[in-house]
């Protein structure tokens, strides 16, 4: 009923930029929260950026370089990544907390993950 699809991952040179997209579709009444996580090999999954209707927040490692934004008409969230470093290399995951009806009860949906590799 609800699907989250990511795109935009790939290989990029250090110092370059990359934009990830995450589109939600299906039985969506309202998107409550959209966020980006990442997980590098041998490391814990970490929260990178969060977007609500009224605010955005970033991990310290992302602040000043990454920007999370929404296109509400498309039910899509973006992660613009600038000044990329090799330590940004990870699988990036999109998570959406979605209300499916007017009760506004939130349900969590994950994207499939997309690989981002930053070369030196």
Residue pairs with C-beta under 8 A, 6 or more apart in sequence:
1 26
1 27
1 100
2 24
2 25
2 26
2 27
2 28
2 96
2 98
2 100
2 107
2 109
3 24
3 25
3 26
3 109
4 22
4 23
4 24
4 94
4 95
4 96
4 109
4 110
4 111
5 22
5 23
5 25
5 111
5 112
6 20
6 21
6 22
6 92
6 93
6 94
6 111
6 112
6 113
6 114
7 20
7 21
7 22
7 23
7 114
8 18
8 19
8 20
8 21
8 114
9 18
9 20
9 92
9 114
9 115
9 116
10 18
10 115
10 116
10 117
11 117
11 119
12 18
12 84
12 116
12 117
12 118
12 119
13 84
13 118
13 119
14 84
14 85
14 86
14 118
14 119
14 120
15 83
15 84
16 84
16 118
17 80
17 81
17 82
17 83
17 84
18 81
18 84
18 116
19 78
19 79
19 80
19 81
20 36
20 78
20 79
20 81
20 92
20 94
20 114
20 116
21 76
21 77
21 78
22 34
22 36
22 76
22 77
22 78
22 79
22 94
22 96
22 111
23 74
23 75
23 76
24 31
24 34
24 75
24 76
24 96
24 98
24 109
25 75
27 100
28 75
28 98
28 99
28 100
29 98
29 99
29 100
29 101
29 102
29 104
30 98
30 99
30 104
31 70
31 72
31 75
31 96
31 97
31 98
31 99
32 52
32 53
32 97
32 98
32 99
32 104
32 106
33 50
33 51
33 52
33 95
33 96
33 97
33 106
34 50
34 51
34 68
34 70
34 77
34 94
34 95
34 96
34 97
35 47
35 48
35 49
35 50
35 51
35 68
35 94
35 95
35 96
36 47
36 48
36 49
36 68
36 77
36 79
36 92
36 93
36 94
36 95
37 45
37 46
37 47
37 48
37 92
37 93
37 94
37 95
38 45
38 46
38 48
38 88
38 90
38 91
38 92
38 93
38 116
39 45
39 46
39 90
39 91
39 93
40 87
40 89
40 90
40 91
43 90
45 93
46 59
47 59
48 58
48 59
48 61
48 62
48 66
48 79
48 92
49 56
49 57
49 58
49 59
49 62
49 66
49 67
49 68
49 79
50 56
50 57
50 58
50 68
51 68
51 69
51 70
51 77
56 68
58 66
58 68
61 87
65 81
65 82
65 83
65 84
66 79
66 80
66 81
66 82
67 78
67 79
67 80
67 82
68 77
68 78
68 79
68 80
69 77
69 78
69 80
70 76
70 77
70 78
71 77
71 78
77 94
77 96
79 92
81 88
81 116
84 118
85 118
86 118
86 119
86 120
87 118
88 116
88 118
89 116
89 117
89 118
90 116
91 113
91 114
91 115
91 116
92 113
92 114
92 115
92 116
93 110
93 111
93 113
94 110
94 111
95 108
95 109
95 110
95 111
96 108
96 109
97 106
97 107
97 108
97 109
98 106
98 107
98 108
98 109
99 105
99 106
99 107
100 107
